[in-house]
Amino acid sequence: MQKWTFKHQDESIIVIGQTGLGKTEAALRWLGNGKSFFVLPLKSAINAIYHRIKNVVFNNESYNSLGLIHSDMVSKAIAEFGNQNNYSDFQKYIEEEKQWSKQLSIATLDQVFSFVYHYSNYEPKMATLAYSKVVIDEIQMYSPTLLAYIIYGLKEIQRYGGKFEIMTATLAPFILDLLNIHGLKFTMPEKPFLDSKINHRHNVKTIHAQLESKDILEKAQGKKTLVVCNTVQKANKLYLELKEVGVDVHLIHSRFIRKDRSIKENEIIHAGKTTNHNLEVWIGTQVVEASLDIDFDLLLTELSELNGLFQRMGRCYRKRNYKGENPNVYIFDGGNKATSGIKRGQHSIVDWTMFSISKNAVKNLNGVLTEQDKINLINTNYTSEKISVDDDNFISRIENSIKYLQDIEETELIKKDIVSRFRGINNVDVIPEQVYLDNKVEITDKLIQLDRNKQKIRVLYKNENKNSNDITKLKIENLKLKNYLNSMTVSFPVYLLDKSEIIKNKDLQELGYIILAKVFNYNSETGLSLNKSKEEEDDNFI
């Protein structure tokens, strides 16, 4: 795979290769020494790839070559420069990242592809991409709207001279059809890259029922076990039930404040090392699917859809064959009902039609599932014809979004107006009330210090003999203070704000922070969850 990507450095390419085969290294060979962007869907995956490239490829000497671009990049930079006294280097590093001055930038989609809106003064970004290479990793994880941005954006990049690589473990035929329909030019190898020596990783059994804690107790004995749920509510429920009976169980999902989430990500990466033989049970959600290099002995998962299922399976026997007789992957398809978080209409975690197709595709799985079998399931079931059975289907939503981008007027939007719209996430960062109360003294102290520093900066700017180093130090200190406040926040769905009570705090609101009242509980063990009195709304809080 690495030889093939290197041979085709001068072309746009699509590469399909099994999980754990080294697609990241193959992408780096394709990128070569030119201007490059590496785009992934999740910040946790971006951070993991960034550290992997920094530590292994650049041997920690990466500051002149490697950049990190996402909404928390200042926090990451503070972590790397925070104990150094050379604040000018820190400021230079941040500015270079923001200005796309690094040779290779690891980024989220919204940071690179916002140009598709043709907002005022988007041309410099487009000009940079015109001589750059762009890698799109995990393309199957994006929503219809974001897939539309990718297709439209790649066409624009290619039109002006840039090149792209799409790399994935599985690629749905309907996505290939869309790329061809919209005129993208690319080269693909004759067949996917599979490792014949590691081709029996998964012995799979589909269970026609909902996933319950008793299933975990029965099957996890003596094994390092990963359980993946579709929703936070389901994950919390199973976690609490297992903890109550004394299981060594851990929990990770997207509803932890950033400080706690970072700790948990480090813990699951440590737990998921092949050399770690502690018999732990980890329960998580989609956050474990993408680019986390973890390897468990047993996987129990709710069915989401085929792409997500195979991503989850890639976290079990990641780079080794399985020789046992009993299954090491159990898929729970919900029985006569859908699995958690799956429903028709809005706020479903995956498209209803794709879930239904997937449920039918896996209903009789019972035995070894090879890497080629997985690709065959995708190729057979995710065709344009099968996905398009409903009027409001996945493909039609992609096409409608592309048409919107084609019709948009260049003067319609300015850059700051498109950020939340582009991300297609419609979440806001909130500070849970309990977190605010537990840390009120320190939060208040940080706010006072922020205000003092701002006043000092204003005075220094007015002083004709102002010392720029003093101003820089105060600005860096303010970034650290804001970084502390950011660490207290959790991402929260906008559509649930009208069901919540907001606590007013003028100082925090002026900085853009919202305090969420106790309709939602928070603790560092289970994260943000609804009060029991609001259980009737559980299916919305996914």
Solvent accessible surface area in square Angstrom, and as a share of the most:
residue,aa,sasa,rsa
1,M,39,0.17
2,Q,74,0.33
3,K,169,0.72
4,W,43,0.15
5,T,0,0.00
6,F,100,0.42
7,K,162,0.69
8,H,29,0.13
9,Q,41,0.18
10,D,118,0.61
11,E,66,0.29
12,S,9,0.06
13,I,0,0.00
14,I,0,0.00
15,V,1,0.01
16,I,17,0.09
17,G,0,0.00
18,Q,8,0.03
19,T,15,0.08
20,G,21,0.21
21,L,55,0.27
22,G,16,0.15
23,K,27,0.12
24,T,11,0.06
25,E,56,0.25
26,A,1,0.01
27,A,0,0.00
28,L,32,0.16
29,R,91,0.33
30,W,0,0.00
31,L,6,0.03
32,G,30,0.29
33,N,143,0.73
34,G,37,0.36
35,K,29,0.12
36,S,2,0.02
37,F,0,0.00
38,F,0,0.00
39,V,0,0.00
40,L,0,0.00
41,P,30,0.19
42,L,50,0.25
43,K,68,0.29
44,S,9,0.06
45,A,0,0.00
46,I,0,0.00
47,N,31,0.16
48,A,28,0.22
49,I,5,0.02
50,Y,2,0.01
51,H,60,0.27
52,R,79,0.29
53,I,1,0.00
54,K,24,0.10
55,N,71,0.36
56,V,112,0.64
57,V,79,0.46
58,F,53,0.22
59,N,109,0.56
60,N,79,0.40
61,E,138,0.62
62,S,1,0.01
63,Y,75,0.29
64,N,135,0.69
65,S,25,0.16
66,L,0,0.00
67,G,0,0.00
68,L,4,0.02
69,I,5,0.03
70,H,3,0.01
71,S,59,0.38
72,D,25,0.13
73,M,21,0.09
74,V,36,0.21
75,S,28,0.18
76,K,43,0.18
77,A,2,0.02
78,I,15,0.08
79,A,81,0.63
80,E,33,0.15
81,F,17,0.07
82,G,20,0.20
83,N,154,0.79
84,Q,78,0.35
85,N,132,0.68
86,N,74,0.38
87,Y,54,0.21
88,S,65,0.42
89,D,62,0.32
90,F,7,0.03
91,Q,71,0.31
92,K,114,0.48
93,Y,11,0.04
94,I,10,0.05
95,E,80,0.36
96,E,42,0.19
97,E,2,0.01
98,K,104,0.44
99,Q,127,0.57
100,W,25,0.09
101,S,69,0.44
102,K,4,0.02
103,Q,64,0.29
104,L,11,0.05
105,S,1,0.00
106,I,0,0.00
107,A,0,0.00
108,T,15,0.09
109,L,8,0.04
110,D,22,0.12
111,Q,44,0.20
112,V,0,0.00
113,F,0,0.00
114,S,7,0.05
115,F,0,0.00
116,V,0,0.00
117,Y,3,0.01
118,H,25,0.11
119,Y,7,0.03
120,S,65,0.42
121,N,115,0.59
122,Y,22,0.09
123,E,92,0.41
124,P,78,0.49
125,K,26,0.11
126,M,13,0.06
127,A,62,0.48
128,T,24,0.14
129,L,0,0.00
130,A,25,0.19
131,Y,149,0.57
132,S,2,0.02
133,K,31,0.13
134,V,0,0.00
135,V,0,0.00
136,I,0,0.00
137,D,7,0.04
138,E,14,0.06
139,I,0,0.00
140,Q,19,0.08
141,M,53,0.24
142,Y,14,0.05
143,S,49,0.31
144,P,18,0.11
145,T,50,0.29
146,L,25,0.12
147,L,2,0.01
148,A,0,0.00
149,Y,7,0.03
150,I,0,0.00
151,I,1,0.01
152,Y,25,0.09
153,G,0,0.00
154,L,0,0.00
155,K,87,0.37
156,E,15,0.07
157,I,0,0.00
158,Q,42,0.19
159,R,166,0.61
160,Y,105,0.40
161,G,47,0.46
162,G,3,0.03
163,K,60,0.25
164,F,0,0.00
165,E,1,0.00
166,I,0,0.00
167,M,2,0.01
168,T,0,0.00
169,A,12,0.10
170,T,6,0.04
171,L,6,0.03
172,A,0,0.00
173,P,28,0.18
174,F,3,0.01
175,I,3,0.02
176,L,40,0.20
177,D,56,0.29
178,L,4,0.02
179,L,0,0.00
180,N,91,0.46
181,I,122,0.62
182,H,26,0.12
183,G,38,0.36
184,L,6,0.03
185,K,147,0.62
186,F,49,0.20
187,T,39,0.23
188,M,65,0.29
189,P,18,0.11
190,E,183,0.82
191,K,153,0.65
192,P,32,0.20
193,F,42,0.17
194,L,56,0.28
195,D,36,0.19
196,S,104,0.67
197,K,168,0.71
198,I,39,0.20
199,N,35,0.18
200,H,91,0.41
201,R,2,0.01
202,H,1,0.01
203,N,19,0.10
204,V,0,0.00
205,K,69,0.29
206,T,9,0.05
207,I,41,0.21
208,H,107,0.48
209,A,41,0.32
210,Q,52,0.23
211,L,1,0.00
212,E,58,0.26
213,S,18,0.11
214,K,132,0.56
215,D,16,0.08
216,I,1,0.01
217,L,71,0.35
218,E,117,0.52
219,K,37,0.16
220,A,12,0.09
221,Q,135,0.60
222,G,59,0.56
223,K,71,0.30
224,K,6,0.03
225,T,0,0.00
226,L,0,0.00
227,V,0,0.00
228,V,0,0.00
229,C,0,0.00
230,N,0,0.00
231,T,7,0.04
232,V,3,0.02
233,Q,33,0.15
234,K,26,0.11
235,A,0,0.00
236,N,11,0.06
237,K,94,0.40
238,L,0,0.00
239,Y,15,0.06
240,L,90,0.45
241,E,60,0.27
242,L,1,0.00
243,K,98,0.41
244,E,149,0.67
245,V,93,0.53
246,G,68,0.66
247,V,38,0.22
248,D,80,0.41
249,V,13,0.08
250,H,55,0.25
251,L,1,0.01
252,I,1,0.00
253,H,0,0.00
254,S,36,0.23
255,R,17,0.06
256,F,4,0.02
257,I,5,0.03
258,R,64,0.23
259,K,89,0.38
260,D,15,0.08
261,R,50,0.18
262,S,56,0.36
263,I,90,0.46
264,K,25,0.11
265,E,29,0.13
266,N,100,0.51
267,E,81,0.36
268,I,0,0.00
269,I,53,0.27
270,H,109,0.49
271,A,2,0.02
272,G,1,0.01
273,K,96,0.41
274,T,77,0.45
275,T,115,0.67
276,N,16,0.08
277,H,145,0.65
278,N,83,0.42
279,L,105,0.52
280,E,23,0.10
281,V,8,0.05
282,W,3,0.01
283,I,0,0.00
284,G,0,0.00
285,T,5,0.03
286,Q,55,0.24
287,V,13,0.08
288,V,0,0.00
289,E,8,0.03
290,A,0,0.00
291,S,18,0.12
292,L,3,0.01
293,D,74,0.38
294,I,0,0.00
295,D,8,0.04
296,F,0,0.00
297,D,39,0.20
298,L,1,0.01
299,L,0,0.00
300,L,0,0.00
301,T,0,0.00
302,E,0,0.00
303,L,0,0.00
304,S,3,0.02
305,E,14,0.06
306,L,0,0.00
307,N,5,0.03
308,G,8,0.07
309,L,1,0.00
310,F,11,0.05
311,Q,8,0.04
312,R,0,0.00
313,M,0,0.00
314,G,1,0.01
315,R,2,0.01
316,C,0,0.00
317,Y,31,0.12
318,R,25,0.09
319,K,105,0.44
320,R,68,0.25
321,N,53,0.27
322,Y,38,0.14
323,K,190,0.80
324,G,34,0.33
325,E,165,0.74
326,N,107,0.55
327,P,20,0.13
328,N,2,0.01
329,V,0,0.00
330,Y,23,0.09
331,I,0,0.00
332,F,1,0.00
333,D,2,0.01
334,G,3,0.03
335,G,19,0.18
336,N,165,0.84
337,K,151,0.64
338,A,27,0.21
339,T,4,0.02
340,S,27,0.18
341,G,14,0.13
342,I,12,0.06
343,K,50,0.21
344,R,168,0.61
345,G,65,0.63
346,Q,148,0.66
347,H,69,0.31
348,S,27,0.17
349,I,38,0.19
350,V,32,0.19
351,D,16,0.08
352,W,67,0.24
353,T,13,0.08
354,M,10,0.04
355,F,5,0.02
356,S,46,0.30
357,I,25,0.13
358,S,0,0.00
359,K,44,0.18
360,N,90,0.46
361,A,20,0.16
362,V,0,0.00
363,K,91,0.39
364,N,123,0.63
365,L,31,0.16
366,N,111,0.57
367,G,26,0.25
368,V,75,0.43
369,L,11,0.05
370,T,25,0.15
371,E,8,0.04
372,Q,73,0.32
373,D,49,0.25
374,K,8,0.04
375,I,11,0.06
376,N,69,0.35
377,L,30,0.15
378,I,1,0.00
379,N,70,0.36
380,T,81,0.47
381,N,14,0.07
382,Y,0,0.00
383,T,32,0.19
384,S,26,0.17
385,E,133,0.60
386,K,84,0.36
387,I,0,0.00
388,S,49,0.31
389,V,103,0.59
390,D,61,0.32
391,D,143,0.74
392,D,102,0.53
393,N,11,0.06
394,F,18,0.07
395,I,22,0.11
396,S,31,0.20
397,R,83,0.30
398,I,0,0.00
399,E,54,0.24
400,N,97,0.50
401,S,20,0.13
402,I,3,0.02
403,K,121,0.51
404,Y,89,0.34
405,L,2,0.01
406,Q,100,0.45
407,D,88,0.46
408,I,18,0.09
409,E,118,0.53
410,E,90,0.40
411,T,127,0.74
412,E,94,0.42
413,L,16,0.08
414,I,80,0.41
415,K,104,0.44
416,K,159,0.67
417,D,74,0.38
418,I,1,0.00
419,V,61,0.35
420,S,76,0.49
421,R,110,0.40
422,F,1,0.00
423,R,67,0.24
424,G,40,0.39
425,I,99,0.50
426,N,96,0.49
427,N,53,0.27
428,V,43,0.24
429,D,55,0.28
430,V,0,0.00
431,I,0,0.00
432,P,1,0.00
433,E,29,0.13
434,Q,66,0.29
435,V,8,0.04
436,Y,21,0.08
437,L,80,0.40
438,D,99,0.51
439,N,36,0.19
440,K,98,0.41
441,V,130,0.75
442,E,79,0.35
443,I,1,0.00
444,T,60,0.35
445,D,81,0.42
446,K,41,0.17
447,L,22,0.11
448,I,84,0.43
449,Q,46,0.20
450,L,3,0.02
451,D,71,0.37
452,R,137,0.50
453,N,1,0.00
454,K,73,0.31
455,Q,88,0.39
456,K,105,0.44
457,I,19,0.10
458,R,130,0.47
459,V,99,0.57
460,L,34,0.17
461,Y,110,0.42
462,K,169,0.72
463,N,71,0.36
464,E,170,0.76
465,N,132,0.68
466,K,90,0.38
467,N,72,0.37
468,S,76,0.49
469,N,93,0.48
470,D,60,0.31
471,I,10,0.05
472,T,17,0.10
473,K,98,0.42
474,L,23,0.12
475,K,76,0.32
476,I,8,0.04
477,E,67,0.30
478,N,14,0.07
479,L,56,0.28
480,K,66,0.28
481,L,16,0.08
482,K,72,0.31
483,N,37,0.19
484,Y,37,0.14
485,L,0,0.00
486,N,43,0.22
487,S,24,0.16
488,M,3,0.01
489,T,2,0.01
490,V,2,0.01
491,S,40,0.26
492,F,0,0.00
493,P,6,0.04
494,V,64,0.37
495,Y,70,0.26
496,L,3,0.01
497,L,39,0.19
498,D,123,0.64
499,K,72,0.31
500,S,19,0.12
501,E,111,0.50
502,I,60,0.31
503,I,49,0.25
504,K,175,0.74
505,N,33,0.17
506,K,150,0.64
507,D,81,0.42
508,L,0,0.00
509,Q,83,0.37
510,E,124,0.55
511,L,50,0.25
512,G,60,0.58
513,Y,19,0.07
514,I,45,0.23
515,I,2,0.01
516,L,0,0.00
517,A,6,0.05
518,K,99,0.42
519,V,29,0.17
520,F,4,0.02
521,N,64,0.33
522,Y,15,0.06
523,N,70,0.36
524,S,70,0.45
525,E,59,0.26
526,T,10,0.06
527,G,1,0.01
528,L,0,0.00
529,S,26,0.16
530,L,18,0.09
531,N,42,0.21
532,K,170,0.72
533,S,88,0.57
534,K,56,0.24
535,E,100,0.45
536,E,126,0.56
537,E,30,0.13
538,D,44,0.23
539,D,86,0.45
540,N,36,0.18
541,F,0,0.00
542,I,37,0.19
